[in-house]
Amino acid sequence: MKTLEFSISNNTVTHLGRNLYSTTPPALAELIANSYDAYATNVNILLSSTSISIIDNGKGLDFDEFRNKYAIIGSAKQKESPFNGLQARNPMGKKGIGKLAAFSLGNTYTIYSKTVTSDKWISFTLNYTDMINGDKCSVDVEEVDLPEEFSKYNTYKSGFIVKITNVRRNITANTKKYILVQLSRRFYINQAKDNFNLTINDTKVNLDSNLYYDKIEFLTYFGYSSDQDLKKQFPNRTIIEPYTKDDDTKNYFEDNKIKGWIGTAAKPKDLKTEHGASFANIILLANGKIADEDILKTKSTARIANNYIVGEIFADELISNLEDPITSSRQGLDDSIKEVEELINNIDKIRSYVIDRWDSIRLNNAVDNLPERIKNNISYKEWLNTLNFDQKRINNKLLNLLSSRLDDEVPIDDQVVDSMITSIAGVINNIETEDLISSFEKEENNNMQIK
């Protein structure tokens, strides 16, 4: 038995562990990132009502590495050398505080670790209460056999296991589904290329696709040399266009080796999970892991189109070259940094372009968005054929406003919809088109000022 001493000061464990993550997925993501950085090829997460376990077959740590790396809270993370013939991986973590995420999930966690040079697993247990009482915390480290619940991992030549107990949040069947979906979006890893597999209670997590991919109707991409990779990700019905509006913005992404896409879904509910969580935002990833969950949170607009927009930006090189790009709350990038502010401004320009394209596409397809029983009604179709160009334009604008109501998750009575359609037809038939067009153009100018 040996003793491992942790140096702790200024409520580090509370600020950088307990209080840093308000939900389970981001805390779990930090621990998974540690496994990835340790060149694991298999990471298994076991969720029960009383515990959370993260098991990997990475390099593991021996006692000296625990003492010189793990026990020094907040030291810069050291890049690991490739292991087991794998290609070099750019580390996801930089600060060496991901280990403390376990205290956001539970009050106690036990570690089991084995390296290729050791015959036995070594183990110790950390308790949150002990870690916050004083500037130092000592724990006993001993050689052990894995407990029965982990016995099938005895075949691992090396590995790392974290078992978290006294969990702080209830874990139900719905929680497990929610975690699975959320973890998928927190990473973007080519699992075949990187030889990296993640499972949750024997369910494989897809880390290079998200559930909304087949709901995207239109997207604009930038930084890609072609659209071939995107065509593989998205179905044929998705309109895929390169961003070409502004050369300075286009060149910014190419020069900084940043690529990504911003797209729109048909309905806001297409960007929501069954648990009500919304993906209607633009995320930024660096080295395969999410770095900002909503990169344009400081650039919000009043436009209804934002409920339909989703995007993914990849900025590996830019983020890796910044000294400390993540805010102390770990909620996203620090926009007080000049390079981050420039990045945000350029992404916002593309979002504005996508909103304009969304308006145009919605306008042209306004009739198609109506309920089947209306748009296929013979009398209605005959009436549409009588409209001139200006009348069709006005009709589409009014229908576009109605479509936003129809897209809401609050159901609208069929009779109410019929009354709205009848009222729109009455407007078209009885009001001077030039006056109405003038009012719409005034509204468009106001919307441009909002953006």
PyMOL commands that set and color helices and strands:
alter all, ss='L'
color gray80, all
select helices_A, chain A and resi 12-18+24-37+63-70+98-105+128-132+148-155+173-186+191-194+213-215+228-233+247-255+268-271+297-299+304-308+316-321+338-364+367-369+372-375+378-385+389-407+414-430+433-450
alter helices_A, ss='H'
color red, helices_A
select strands_A, chain A and resi 2-7+42-47+51-56+106-114+121-127+136-144+159-167+197-200+203-204+216-222+239-242+259-265+282-286+289-292+309-314
alter strands_A, ss='S'
color yellow, strands_A
deselect
rebuild
show_as cartoon
